[in-house]
Amino acid sequence: MKGIYKSAEGERLVRERYLAFLDHWPVAHRRHRMPTSQGETFVVAFGVAGAPALVLLHGGAANSAMWMDEICAFAEHFRVFAIDMIGEPGLSAPSRPRLDSDAHAVSLDEALRGLAVERASMVGVSRADGWRWITRRGGRSGWSEWRCCAREEWDGRRRASCLRLLCGCAAHRGGASY
């Protein structure tokens, strides 16, 4: 396992800027630090209490700030958990386990359990963490029923279509259980 940052100064600068950015989160939110076997996993929780849960997983070399353009739309319909994946430039542990291991999936599983998220939709970008987690669950979770949209396709019309699809899935299926 190797770390993400080249220097302590680089880590400090990235974290300071990200914290400043989080101070401008456009909706009311809570910040959580969930203990996992890979270190802490940072989560920004927001949206309607009691609404269907939605888990957001950012892509590589990013953090939960990448969802800034969608936050308000998601917050109207869901209880959202934007998770900073381990080994990326967010506020989660900088540990960087091998991508072909289950470490990322285990860490995600532990964070979701700690948040008491029992049923949720998942939106992810680029990396296989979410898919590895689904595979690791052995189909027990029902995640395979879910539809997804590529972030690159998230323009005005498709964004609205994807949001309607997510809202429909959450309303009709109640999310996946694990």
Helices and strands as residue ranges (DSSP letters): H 8-22, E 29-36, E 39-47, E 53-57, G 64-67, H 71-77, E 79-83, H 103-114, E 119-124, H 129-136, G 143-145, G 151-153, H 156-173, E 176-177
